[in-house]
Amino acid sequence: MTQKDITFVADFLTEHFNEAPELYNRKGKYFNVERVGQYLKDEDDELVSPPNTEGNQWFNFLKDSTHLKESPLLFPYYPEKSLHFVKRQMEGVIDQCIQKPADVIGKSVHQAVCISLYKVSQSEDSTPQLFKLPFLWNDKTSNLHYVLFTMLENSISKIHILRRHTDTSRSVSNGILAVEFGNFLNNSINESSDSRCYSCLDAHFYDDETVTVVLKESVQQEGKERVLAQLPLS
């Protein structure tokens, strides 16, 4: 150890381990423990050296505020307790807050329909990611719920649209369909079908009647063309 290290340790001991007669009647050590460590002890005992909140602007603000002083929206402050105690108290409050909504939502959710999108071999170690870009949209005017997604593998040029009525007892026509982009952007019918084939990079609803898609040219070459297209849902 260098002299600097020894001085540092000596200063630390001098500052934090002086005798404190006012603590003699308290449980634990008869000296001022290191002030950071006391907050980290996982116990419900009161702090040996609680912080001095005198002059704290936040506490003064709450003290002078008639409406906030007893507000149930503010988490109570425990100046005599460690962070572990406060953490357990907060976890209890959070659990209580989310338990009721979880029960209500859980009892109200049920399966309306089951649609098989693809099948994978049971022997595969890892299931490939075939489902991509799920984007949800709710048309409140028509009470319809949409899901946009793409399937990888052999259908990269298609975007799938799943449509369901928000009232699960009612059905809608064309509940699920696929829109294929392919080479629909070709300038002429003479162009090769493989020269300008497009796949979907992303898709979102722009509004209740329009879908915005980002398309990528599928050919393997530098400078692939990107196209931002807005398509009428009809």
Order of alpha helices (4+ residues) and beta strands (2+ residues): alpha-alpha-alpha-alpha-beta-beta-beta-beta-beta-beta-beta
